[in-house]
Each structure stands twice: as C-alpha cells, then as structure tokens.
Amino acid sequence: MSGPDGIPPTSIPLGVDISNPFNPLFAGVILSCIGLGIILGQTWTYIFHNHDVWMLRALVLLVFLLEVAFTCSDVEAIQHYLVANFGNLALLSQVTTGTVVGQTVTSISIFCVHCFFMTRVWLIGKFRWSVLPIGGLATAALAAGLFIAARSAIHHDTFQNPVYKLPFGIETGCAAAADILVTFQLCYHFLNVRTEIKRTNKIIEQLFQHMLTRGVFVTMGQICLIRIPIRMPFYFILSKNYAITMFAILNSRDKFRKIAGDVITDSNFSYVLNTRTQTGRSGDTISFNQPESRNITENEDDRNGQQKIQTLITPDH
C-alpha cells in the first residue's frame, strides 16, 4: 500500500541517514566472516594432524558446524534488513529467524568450549573440585542464552529491549567467571610444575602464556559485550573468539612435542611424551609426571604409583 506520493508509509524519508543502526551490524558480520575463515583454516589443520579419540573429534566438529550456522544467520540478517526489506522501518524493531538461531548456536558453542576446558582441569587431577563451579557457571550462561533466544522467538522484539538486560548480564557474567576459574586453575598448575630443566621450563612457560592470553582474550570479549555502548560487533565475534582459542591450543600440540623431544628427566621431575593414552587407544599425550622419591629412567613412564598430572593438551580418553 502506498502513500499519496506513491511511497510506502514505512519507507525511509528522503535525506534520512540510517547508517547509525546498521554500521555496527555490518561491521559485526564482516568480523564474523573473518573469524569463520580463521576457524576453517584451523579446522583443516586439525583434520590432518590430530590423533584424538572420537569424542574430542566430535566436539571439534560440533563447534565448527555451530560457527558456520552462526555466520549463516548473520548473513540472513543482513539480507533481511538491507535487501529483502530495505527501507522498511517497521521491521527494524523485530528480530529475524536467523537472529534467534544465531543467539542459540552461539550460546551452545561457548558452552562446548567451556566443556573442553573443564576436561583439561579434570585431567590435571589436583583441582577436580573446581569442575563443579565451572560447570555450574557454564550451564547458567547457557540457560540464560537459550532464554534470550526463546523469548525473542516468541515476542520478536530486539535484544535492545530492557527486559534482556538481566539475562544478558547473567550469560556474560557467568561465562566470564567460568573462564577466569579455568584460567586460574590451569595457570596455577603450570606454575607449580616448574623444574630446574631449562627446556622443560620453556615449554611450561609457553603453556602458561597460551592459557593466560586465552583467558584474558575471551574474558575481555565478555566484558566489552556488556560495558561498551556499541556492542554489536563484539556480539558477532564472541563465540568465534572461543572457538579460535580452542582450535589454536589443539593445533599447538605438535609444536610442543617438537620442543620436548621424547623424554626429559632428572631426579625430581620428568617430562614424558607418550604416544598412546591410558586406555591403549591411539592418541598423542604430553604429560607431566611427578615421581615418588626415586629417579626415573628412560624406559619408565607413569607406572609404579607415579602421580600423573595431565595438562590441557592431553587428548580425551
């Protein structure tokens, strides 16, 4: 239906600048596409260099597919607002189906990455009690994210609605708290396994730097999402940050194995590069072994009552 001048009543008046609401959306989609390209390259590297068990491979595949789905939902939003319904001001106050799907998959993707790092904390063995609060925070973030998606699907209102402030705060706050706990536990673990062996300490320092950088990176992403007024670009790249850091750590294991060699030992500490998991299945394991009060020979690994402390770069088994 047209107005008196043949112009739809909801169309943009001449001379009105609509770049302000759409610039953050456009920038966010561009960043999301760039992030997906990085993830695609990382996934390709992982496919040809991993020896992990099927559960970890399935998790990697799931995260990759979720990120592809999220980027597709971003493109759908751009097509909906700027192509199919360009100039229709009434639709600016409504979310698209792709936006709802994007919110759902990004919450699930972040939860999957949290699960991966929870297993790293569990494999250490020393801080297994902390898996419970980390899991609780990650689950709370997931529940809040799914609530946002469900409500927007029912009411079709945008995420700028004040009613979303509380669930968004719960989602970002719980996710950031879970990341802080994971980072603290793993970094504390690496600080406590330092030895007098220079080459071993070099590996430990690099692992510490990797985990600290990852923790700061994803936590700052969550903080920027709730504190910076122009938050849309951070929203579109948030789950990509989680996926990229997880893939980067998985793909860095070959580098650490090359640095480590086969076995580094002294009377107080051994750094062992194993080629199979405890269950006997094929896999690549880098482990720190703290022995009992005796020396370790090259022919010994984690047998005879040694306490095995698994690191985050150990495949699931």
C-alpha atoms as one frame of an Amber mdcrd trajectory, in Angstrom:
protein
   0.000   0.000   0.000   1.388   3.394  -0.979   1.047   6.887   0.427  -0.189
   9.908  -1.510   3.108  10.229  -3.336   3.382   6.530  -4.178   5.825   5.898
  -1.316   5.202   3.059   1.170   4.247   4.506   4.572   7.074   2.641   6.310
   9.798   3.607   3.840  12.736   5.824   4.755  12.083   9.555   4.239  14.405
  11.291   1.828  17.592  12.573   3.412  17.419  10.327   6.495  20.733   8.689
   7.450  20.228   5.086   8.614  23.928   4.255   8.890  23.921   4.633  12.679
  21.865   1.477  13.433  23.318  -0.564  10.572  27.046   0.237  10.793  27.586
  -1.958  13.907  25.581  -4.779  12.298  27.593  -4.571   9.094  30.909  -4.429
  10.974  29.881  -7.381  13.130  29.017  -9.543  10.129  32.353  -8.726   8.474
  34.239  -9.678  11.647  32.179 -12.860  11.937  33.050 -13.882   8.372  36.740
 -13.204   9.000  36.569 -15.277  12.178  34.922 -18.144  10.320  37.732 -18.057
   7.763  40.281 -18.412  10.560  38.306 -21.290  12.087  38.087 -23.006   8.699
  41.878 -22.902   8.357  42.344 -24.164  11.911  39.870 -26.998  11.360  41.660
 -28.015   8.170  44.951 -28.171  10.083  43.344 -30.162  12.889  41.875 -32.745
  10.497  45.284 -33.720   9.129  47.359 -33.502  12.320  45.273 -34.943  15.145
  45.263 -38.423  16.657  42.473 -37.770  19.145  39.691 -40.073  20.217  36.294
 -39.763  18.596  34.697 -37.779  21.434  37.133 -34.904  21.073  36.858 -35.038
  17.294  33.066 -34.909  17.592  33.315 -31.855  19.855  35.583 -30.094  17.369
  33.184 -30.902  14.525  30.203 -29.655  16.544  31.878 -26.337  17.373  32.857
 -25.864  13.730  29.313 -26.554  12.487  27.836 -24.219  15.104  30.118 -21.405
  13.974  29.159 -21.998  10.345  25.484 -21.844  11.348  26.070 -18.623  13.286
  27.742 -16.933  10.328  24.923 -18.056   8.031  22.436 -16.485  10.456  24.455
 -13.247  10.316  24.234 -13.172   6.542  20.500 -13.885   6.731  20.030 -10.858
   8.984  21.882  -8.607   6.542  19.815  -9.955   3.645  16.573  -9.493   5.580
  17.142  -5.902   6.668  19.167  -4.473   3.799  17.997  -6.436   0.750  14.591
  -8.075   1.070  13.097  -5.334   3.263  15.334  -2.379   2.586  13.692   0.843
   3.703  11.005  -0.843   5.804  11.364   0.988   9.118   8.725  -1.136  10.857
  10.939  -4.249  10.664  13.819  -2.574  12.489  12.094  -3.272  15.809  11.792
  -7.013  15.116  14.344  -9.807  15.124  14.688 -12.273  12.293  14.640 -16.053
  12.500  18.343 -16.022  11.735  18.997 -13.773  14.723  17.211 -16.211  17.030
  19.159 -19.126  15.556  22.387 -17.167  15.933  21.752 -16.496  19.614  21.001
 -20.179  20.180  24.051 -21.580  18.437  26.473 -19.055  19.929  25.340 -19.999
  23.451  25.772 -23.704  22.678  29.155 -23.147  21.018  30.535 -21.249  24.015
  29.214 -23.977  26.332  31.002 -26.647  24.263  34.298 -24.767  24.564  33.752
 -24.448  28.306  33.250 -28.232  28.442  36.554 -28.756  26.636  38.483 -26.676
  29.140  36.637 -28.271  32.043  38.071 -31.607  30.923  41.559 -30.045  30.952
  41.040 -29.045  34.581  39.683 -32.521  35.375  42.667 -34.270  33.783  45.054
 -32.325  35.982  43.573 -34.267  38.874  44.591 -31.787  41.559  41.699 -29.359
  41.120  38.806 -31.631  40.250  36.621 -29.950  42.867  36.692 -26.761  40.754
  34.975 -28.510  37.847  31.673 -28.228  39.744  31.568 -24.397  39.981  32.964
 -24.058  36.457  30.276 -26.398  35.136  27.586 -24.585  37.109  28.619 -21.190
  35.742  28.851 -22.513  32.176  25.405 -24.115  32.477  23.915 -20.903  33.882
  25.352 -18.950  30.944  23.886 -21.488  28.518  20.461 -21.356  30.180  20.401
 -17.554  30.085  21.394 -17.543  26.413  18.685 -20.038  25.496  16.131 -17.997
  27.468  17.028 -14.915  25.423  16.623 -16.866  22.190  13.290 -18.388  23.267
  11.795 -15.077  24.381  12.875 -13.241  21.243  11.405 -16.046  19.116   8.045
 -15.643  20.869   7.833 -11.853  21.102  10.006 -10.913  18.080  11.490  -7.953
  19.953  15.097  -6.867  19.517  17.849  -7.527  22.037  17.938  -3.787  22.855
  14.720  -4.273  24.838  15.445  -3.553  28.559  13.888  -6.896  29.511  17.024
  -8.623  28.159  19.460  -6.749  30.406  19.260  -9.260  33.254  19.603 -12.473
  31.179  22.376 -10.899  29.099  24.136  -9.931  32.318  23.769 -13.463  33.679
  25.022 -15.016  30.449  28.095 -12.821  30.061  28.898 -12.676  33.776  28.716
 -16.435  34.317  30.697 -17.169  31.158  33.417 -14.696  32.160  33.566 -16.135
  35.690  33.924 -19.670  34.279  36.769 -18.508  32.026  38.529 -16.825  34.948
  38.305 -20.014  37.037  39.619 -22.191  34.198  42.489 -19.795  33.516  43.441
 -19.565  37.193  43.433 -23.328  37.750  45.483 -24.183  34.668  47.964 -21.319
  35.103  48.415 -22.203  38.781  49.080 -25.793  37.752  51.799 -24.766  35.291
  53.482 -22.514  37.857  53.727 -25.442  40.274  55.375 -27.909  37.883  58.430
 -25.806  37.077  61.773 -27.601  37.351  65.480 -26.923  37.019  65.468 -28.150
  33.415  65.627 -25.165  31.071  63.957 -26.866  28.106  61.113 -28.150  30.256
  60.583 -24.740  31.821  60.449 -23.194  28.366  57.528 -25.455  27.458  55.767
 -24.758  30.743  56.203 -21.010  30.268  54.738 -21.201  26.774  51.775 -23.215
  28.025  51.263 -20.661  30.788  51.370 -17.799  28.278  48.929 -19.576  25.962
  46.405 -20.131  28.730  46.758 -16.652  30.229  46.377 -14.989  26.831  43.366
 -17.121  26.034  41.720 -16.319  29.374  42.264 -12.567  29.044  41.092 -12.600
  25.423  37.733 -14.301  25.948  37.038 -12.619  29.292  37.617  -9.154  27.839
  35.271 -10.077  24.995  32.510 -10.782  27.502  33.212  -7.557  29.406  33.186
  -5.467  26.224  29.842  -7.003  25.279  28.126  -5.619  28.367  30.130  -2.439
  29.016  30.775  -0.830  25.617  27.753   1.037  24.152  28.415  -0.157  20.587
  28.313  -3.839  21.478  27.039  -5.487  18.306  30.480  -6.163  16.723  31.584
  -7.848  19.969  28.437  -9.963  19.970  29.059 -11.262  16.446  32.682 -12.192
  17.150  32.249 -13.519  20.702  31.770 -17.231  20.009  34.431 -17.042  17.285
  36.947 -15.982  19.945  36.142 -19.081  21.987  36.385 -21.431  19.016  39.595
 -19.865  17.691  41.365 -20.174  21.046  40.296 -23.809  21.450  41.470 -24.762
  17.954  44.726 -22.848  18.464  45.538 -24.827  21.613  44.683 -28.142  19.962
  46.818 -27.363  16.918  49.770 -26.160  19.015  50.427 -29.620  20.459  52.744
 -30.648  17.615  54.937 -27.619  18.304  55.273 -28.553  21.965  56.128 -32.155
  21.085  58.932 -30.995  18.803  60.320 -28.797  21.563  60.009 -31.540  24.164
  61.602 -34.400  22.272  60.919 -37.875  23.578  61.929 -37.755  27.243  63.465
 -35.167  29.559  64.295 -36.437  33.030  66.022 -35.531  36.277  65.790 -36.766
  39.867  62.847 -34.521  40.707  60.785 -34.300  37.561  60.128 -35.966  34.234
  58.543 -34.610  31.108  57.346 -37.510  29.022  55.972 -37.568  25.519  53.667
 -40.558  25.316  52.201 -41.913  22.096  49.126 -43.593  23.487  46.509 -42.955
  26.117  45.987 -44.908  29.308  43.240 -46.936  27.691  45.579 -48.136  24.977
  43.819 -46.256  22.206  45.736 -44.275  19.643  46.456 -40.697  20.644  49.125
 -38.141  21.421  49.759 -37.309  25.058  52.030 -34.788  26.667  52.125 -35.309
  30.409  53.972 -34.063  33.445  54.912 -36.859  35.812  55.794 -36.210  39.435
  57.531 -39.384  40.672  57.908 -40.886  44.065  61.212 -40.461  45.915  63.413
 -42.157  43.308  64.954 -41.456  39.900  63.152 -42.068  36.623  64.792 -43.914
  33.760  64.074 -43.522  30.070  62.228 -46.832  29.996  59.745 -45.798  32.684
  56.657 -43.691  32.189  53.789 -43.223  34.600  53.880 -46.750  36.026  54.507
 -47.943  39.603  52.401 -45.475  41.508  53.612 -42.207  39.940  51.156 -39.342
  40.125  50.227 -38.386  36.593  49.239 -34.785  36.091  47.543 -34.317  32.753
  47.685 -30.960  31.027  45.217 -29.231  28.782  46.976 -30.543  25.696  46.188
 -34.149  26.522  43.516 -35.690  24.245  40.373 -37.020  25.874  40.309 -40.691
  26.747
